[in-house]
């Protein structure tokens, strides 16, 4: 006698989605790092490099802090507002405008 049943492949840890979600949250929490605090000199250097990149249209590596992670992207600075604590950069990969706070920046370097 032949039964036409669909066989489900057994996947450990995926049998309980709530458990999988909980495990993923624990893993993500362990990967978090505290936001680095910049010295006054480092903040001045970051600001100087941003302004130079804006005026020369040179590509930069931006390292910033977001959601417990240090993220580095390559792009071009389009706008800087030191008093308003924000800047806009266009990332190299997707050419999207990203508006960010200056306080999230960790480092800016020319490529």
FENVENVEN-V617986 format. One record per backbone hydrogen bond with DSSP energy under -0.5 kcal/mol. NH is the residue of the N-H (numbers start at 0). CO is the residue of the C=O. Records with the same first field share a line. If there is no record, write none. Layout:
# FENVENVEN-V617986
NH: CO  CO
This chain:
# FENVENVEN-V617986
4: 2
6: 4
8: 6
11: 9
13: 10
18: 15
19: 15
20: 16
21: 17
22: 18
23: 19
24: 20
25: 21
26: 22
27: 23
28: 24
29: 25
30: 26
31: 27  28
32: 67
37: 35
42: 38
43: 39
44: 40
45: 41
46: 42
47: 43
48: 44
49: 45
50: 46
51: 47
52: 48
53: 49
54: 50
55: 51
56: 52
57: 52
59: 74
60: 108
61: 59  72
62: 60  106
63: 61  70
64: 103
65: 68
68: 65
70: 63  68
72: 61
74: 59
75: 89
76: 57
77: 87
78: 87
80: 85
84: 80  81
85: 80
86: 99
87: 78
88: 97
89: 75
90: 88  95
91: 73
94: 90
97: 88
99: 86  97
101: 84
103: 100
104: 101
105: 62
106: 62
108: 60
110: 58
